[in-house]
Amino acid sequence: MFRRRLTPETVAAVDLGSNSFHMIVARVKDGHVHMLDRLRETVRLAGGLDDRNQLSEKAMERALGCLERFGQRVRDLPPGAVRAVGTNTLRKARNAAEFMERATEALGHPIEVIGGHEEARLIYLGVSHTLADDGGHRLVVDIGGGSTELIIGERFEPVYGESLYMGCVSFSQWYFPEGAITETGWRTADIAARLELQPVERQFRRMGWREALGASGTLLAVERVLREQGWSTGGITLEGLRQLRQAMLKAGHVSRLELNGLNEDRKPVFPGGVAVIMAIFEALDIASMQVSDGALREGLIYDLLGRISHEDVRARTIEGLMRRFGVDEAHARRVETTARQLLEFAGEAWNLDEDAADTLSWSARLHELGLAISHSGYHKHGAYLLENADLAGFSRQDQRQLALLVLAHRRKFPAKLMAQALQDEALERITRLAVLLRLAVLLHRSRGENAPALERLEVMRNGVKLCFPPGWLETHPMTRADLEREKGYLKSAGIKLKFE
């Protein structure tokens, strides 16, 4: 029996952004979310990336110090009650794995890196949950430290989204070096932003929206400055942005910016953020934009609650993949059922929980995904698709683990590749799930509707033992031959397989 997921009363979300780290803590009661605590620290992780996309030790120390302080608040929460994600800077950093290991220890909970499309989905989810109306078609814009997310959605569902490589930290570093605000720098920043927007602006204009909403620190800061300077009375407007631009050029340097509503810690990255939002307004012909308190961290909370209450977007993603690539659903379900049966036998001894059960189920449903490309080496094709697709609800680590399971479900066991890709705890977990998946696939090789006559599975120190009814293997010589071959495959990975 594997460990079932408990429903926590208190949950938390941590956003490791390129400029700031945010954390919110919430209590869930009677289906309602009550925010208990909000923490924010300016870390400027993106500022620590060098020309080779290596995070500096100084930047990592700033980030780790922040996460240790956050950890004091959430360390005692149970496993599964905290969702922490890294965004653009950790997507780019070549030494992200080293940092992530130290960061996880500092926070006391696992940290994932999410892709740009997943970041956009979560931002939209956070914004939509903070609004009181149904809204109709909305455009949501979020300018982070290293990337900008643009999403069109309706109610709580994103319809179309893009993540662009432009942010307040990166643009301030590249086009306003050492804080200098010049006409040349602004013109160059505007051209760079328009080039980044060019491939997507036609699609956004074609889809249209009823209202535009901004999220996160840059847009909140811009709205506050425009309002307190008297340049806008209703959110962010293009005319207000033009007045802001002129005031910034007149100041000439961030140290001389005297703008009502602009905090000191926002000044170094303000020019890049304003240049990006002006380019977006002009490219998409936005007249005005309201701002929302909801953002990525709120989206993480609501997504986490969906997982806890079995309204998991990941399940919909898996079903969509099966339909798109024409997976034999009946066969996939039979393999999944047997894999879950094996997990029931082995789960407690192997310390596998409900999250592991979900991962095993998804890999069973998708193990033949690559057949849509070619039968030859289809496990490799399926693994490639899973590692490189944009899968809603899944982090990059999630996708890599699914890809490894699909790769490992047949033929040679990829023990060396797994060891290179996974840390110790994840390696043991995925190796064990791969053994269960391989056995389930093997037992359904005939693709018949009847379940295999398996009495039980016993876990040994370095392997497993399959127990069949007396005489069953003698009447099924092909299964016996498959198990003999499988014994050799698993032996090369240091895993013993016995059967009787």
N, C-alpha and C positions, 0 to 999 in steps of 0.2 A: 504494500500500500504506500503510495507517495503522499507527501505532506500537502494538505489542502491550504489554499490561500485564505488568510483571515482578513476580515474587514476592519481596517483601523479607524478609530474615531478622529485622529488627527493626521493630516497629510501635509506634505511640503513640496515645493518646487524650487529648483535652483537653476538660474540661467547664467551660464558662464559666457557672457557677451564679450565682444572684442574691445569695448570701451569700459563697460561697467559689469559687475556681478550683482545679480538680484536674487533675493530669496523671499518667498512668501510662505507663511504657515497658516493652515486653515483647519477648522473643525467641521466635520460632516455630521449633521443631525437631521433626521427625518427627511433625508433627501435634499436638504438645503446646505449651501456652503457659506460658512461664516469666517471671514478673514480675521485672523488673530494677530498676525505680526508681519511687518514688511521691513526688509533690510536691503540696503544698497551701498555698494562701495565702488568708487572709481578705481579701476585697476589698470586700464589701458594695456591690455594684453597684446593688442595688435601693434602697439608701439615697440614691443620687444622682438618683433620679427626682423631678422637681418635680410640681406640680399639673397641669401640661400634658403630663406624660409625656415631658419632655425630660431627657436625661442631662446632669448637670452636668459641666463641664470637669474639676473636681477628681476626680469619680468615674472619669471616663475616664482620667485620668492615672494613678490607682491601678491600674486594670485594665491599661493599656498597659505600665506598669512591670513588673507580674507577667508579662505575656505575653512581654516581652523576656527576662526571666530564664528562662522556660520555653523560649523560642526558642533559647537557648544550648545546650540539651540536645538539641533535635530538628531544628535548622535544616539539618543535613547529611543528614538522612534523605531518601530519594528521594521524588518526587511520588507520592501515593497511599498512602504508608506512615503518614501521620498523619491522623486524623479529629478535627476540632475542632468543637464545637457550642455555640451559645448557647441559653438556655432562656427562662424567663418574662419576665425583665426586658428582654431584647432583642426578645422578641415585642411588648412593650408600647411600647418607646421609639420616639418619633417620629423621632429623629435617629440611629436604629440604623445606617442605611446609612453615615453619616459615620464612626461609630465602627468599623464592621466593616472599612472600607477601611484605617484606621490599625491596627486589631488584626491584620489579615492580614499587613501589612508587619512588625509587631513580632514575630509568631510565626514568620513565614517559610513558612507553609502556609495554605491556604484555610480559612475559618471559615464554617460554615453556621448558620442559625437553624432549629430544629426545632419543630414544633407540639406541643401538649400530649399528643395521643394517641401520637405517635411517641416522645416522651420517656418515656411510660409503658411502651411496648413495650420500649425499650432498657433501662430500669431492671429490668423483669422478666427480661430476657435476662441481665443482669449478675448478679442475685440467683440465678437458677436454675443458672447455671454454677458458682457457688461452693459449691453444696450437693452432698453426696455421695450422697444418696438420690434416688429417683424422686419422692417427695413427695406424689403425688396432687394433689388440688385445693388450691391455695394462695391466700391473700390476701397481697399485698405492698403495703406502705404506705411512701411516701417523702415526707418533709416537707422541701421546699426553702426557699429564701429568699422566693420569691414565689408558689409554687404547691405543691400537694400532689397526688401521683399515687396512685391506688388501682387495683390490677390483680388480677384473678383469672386464674390460669393453671394449666396442668398440664404437668409436666416443663419443656421449654424453650419451650412455646408459650403466649403470653397468649391468653385466651379473651375477656375483657371488661375494659376499662379506662376510667378517667375522669381528667381533669386539672382540679383545682378551684383557684379563685383565692384561696388562703389559704396563707400561709407564715410562717416564723419572723421574717423581717425586716419584712414588711408588717404583720403583726398586732402586732408589738412597737412599731412606729412609731405605728400607729393607736390602739391600746387601752392601751398602757403608755408614753405619751409621756414623754420625758426620764427613762426608767427607773423611773417610779413604778409600784408594784404595788399596786393598790387593789381592793376588792371590786366597785366599780362598773365599773372597767375589765375585770375578769375576767368579770363577768356579761355585759357588752356583747360581749366577744370570744367568749364561749361561744354567745351568740345568733347572732352573725354566722356562726360556723362551722357551727352547726346549720342555718341557712338555706341555706348553700352545700351542705351534705350532703343536705338534704331531697329534692331531685329524684332522687338516685341511691341512697339508702340501701335502698329497697325492693328494687331490682334486685339489689344485693349480698347482702342477706339471703336473697332467694329462691334465688340460685345456691349460696350456702353455700361452706364451705372446711374443709379438715381441719386446717390450721395457719395462723397469722398470722405474717408476718415483716415486720420493719422494716428500712429501709435509709437510709443517709446520716447526716450529722452530727448532726442534732437527735435522732434516735432512738438513735443510738449514745451520745450524751451523756446522755440521759435514763436509758437502761439502766445506764450506769456510775454515775450518781449514786444511783439506787435501790439498786444492789448495794452500793456503798461506804458508804451511809448505813444499810444493814441493813434497808431497807424492802421488799426483794424478794430472793429467792434464785434465782429462775428467770425471768429476762427482765423484761419490763415487765408490771405488773399494774395493774388499776384501783384496788385498795386502795393500792398503792404510789404511784400518781399522786395520789390524794387526800391522802396524807400530804405529798407534795412540794408540792402546792398550798398546804396550810396553812402549811408552813414558808416559802414564798415570800411569802404574804400577811403573815405575822408580820414578816418582814424589811422589807417595805414599799418597798424600793428595790433595784435591781440591784447597787448599790455595796455593799449590806450583806448580799448573799447569801454565806453561809459554808456551802457544801455540798461535802462530800467528792466528788472526781471531776469537779467543774465547773471547766473552764479559764477564765481571765480573758477571752480573746477570744470566748468563747461567751456570757458573761453578758448583754451588751446585747440579744441576740435570744432568750434562753432563755424568758422569760415567754410570748411569742407562740407559740413552738414547743410548749410544754407545754399551753397552752390549746387548740391545734389537736388534739394527740394525745388529750387528754381527751375532746374533743367526738367524735372518731372512735370511741374506745372505747365511749362511751355510745350513740352513734347506731347502731353496728353490733353492739352487744352483744358486744364482744370481752372474753374472760376474761383472756387472757394473750397476750403477743407476744414471740417471740425476735427477735434482731437479726442481720443479715447484714453481712459485710464487702463484699459485692458491691453495686454501684450502677450509675449511668449510665455512668461511664467504663469499667467492665468490660464492660458491654453494648456499648459502642462498639467495643471491641477485638474481641469475638466477632463482631459484625456486620461489621466490616471484614474479618476473616478469611473470613467467608462470601462476601463479594464477591470476594476474591482467589481463592478456591477454586471459584468459579462455583456456590455454593450461596446465591444472592442472593435475599433476601426480596422485593426490588423486582420480580423476574421473576414471582413468584407474585402480587404485587399487580396487575400488568398483566394477567395471565391472568384474575384474578378480575373486573377491570373489564370485560374483553371479554365474559365470560359474563353478567355482571349486566346489561349494556346491549345485549346481543344483537348485538354487532359481527359483521359478515360475516367470519369468521375466514379463509376461503380467500382472499378478495380481499385482506385485510390482509396475509397472509403473502406474497402475490405482490408487493405494493407494497414490503414490507420487503426481499424478496430483491433487487429491482431497486435500491432505495435503497442497500443494502449493496454492490451491484456498482458503482454510481456512486462510492461512498466509496472502494472499492479503487483506482479510477482517480485520484481527487482527493486522497486522504488525505495522502500524503507532501507534495505541493506546498502543501496548505493546513494542514499541521501539525495534523492531526486524529488522535487516539489512540483506544484501545479504549473509553475512557469516552465519547467522542463517538459511537463506533459504537453503544454501548448506547443512548444517548439517541436516536439516529436510529431505531434499531429500535423502541423503545417508542413514539415518535411515529408511526411508520408503522403500527403495530398499532392505535393509538388514533385515527387521523386522522378516522375516521367515527363516533366516539363520540357526537357530538351528534345523529346521526340518530334516536336514541331519543327525542329531544324534538321535533324538527321538521326537515324537509328544508330549509326556508327558513333561511338563515344558520346551518346546522348546525356550521360551523367555529367560530362564536362560542359556540354552546352547549357544544361540546366543550371549548373553552378555559376557559369559566367553571367547568365541572365539575372540570377538572384543577387549577385554581388554588385552588379552595375545598374540595375533598374532603379527608378524612383518609386519606392514602395511606401505608401502612406501608413504611418504608425510605427515604422521600423527605423531604428537607428542604424548607423553603419556597422556597428558591432553585431547587431541582430542579423543583418543581411549576410555578413560574413559567416556567421555560424550556420544559418540556413544553407548557404552555398556549400559549406564544408560537409554538411550532412548529406545533401544531394550528391555531391561528388563522391562521398564515401559509401554510398548505398550498394555499390556493386564493384566487382573486379578487385584490383589491388587496393589495400587499405592505405590511405594517404597519411600515415602516422607522422612522417617528417614534416609535411606541409602543415599539418595541424599544430605541431610543436612550434613551428616558426610563427604561426598566425595568432596563437592563443596563449594567454597567461595560464599558470598552473591550475587554478581552480576551474576556469572555463575549459581548459584542455581535458581534464578528467571528466567533466560533465558531458561535453560534446562527444568524447570518445565512447562513453557508455551509451549515450543515445544513438550513436552510429551503429553500435553492435546490435541494439534492439531493432533499429530500422532495417539493417541488413538481414536479420533473421526473419522479420515479418515479410520482407520482399521475397526472400527465398521460399518461405512456406506457401506463398501464393504464386509461385512461378507458373503453375498450370492455368492460372487466371479463371479457375472455376468459381462457382458461386458458393460452394460449401467451404466452411471454415476448416482449417487443418485440425486434426485430432491431437491437440497438445494438452497434456494433463497439467503440467506445471513447468516452471523454469526455476532452477536453483542457482544462486549466486555463489561462485567460488572466490578464492582470494584474488586470482588474476584472470577470472573468466566466468563462464556460465555453463550450465548443464541443462539440456532439454530432455524432458521426460515424456515419452509417448505411450499410448496403451500397448500392452503386450502384443507382439506380432505385427504392429502397424507398419513399422519400417520395412519388414520383410515383404509386405504386400505393396509397398511404395518404393521400389528400388531407385527411381529417379531422385526422389527426395533424399534418400540415403547418399547417393552419389554427390548431390549438391552439397550436403552437409560435410562430406569428406573433403571436397574441394574448399569449402568455406573454412574448414579447420586449418588448412594451409595458409589461406589469406590472413586469418586472424593471428596465427602463430608468428608470422613475420612482423606483426605489430605488438608482440608480447602478450597476446590474449589467448587463453586456452578455451577451446570449445569441446565439450563432451555431449554425447547424446546416447539414449538407450530407449 
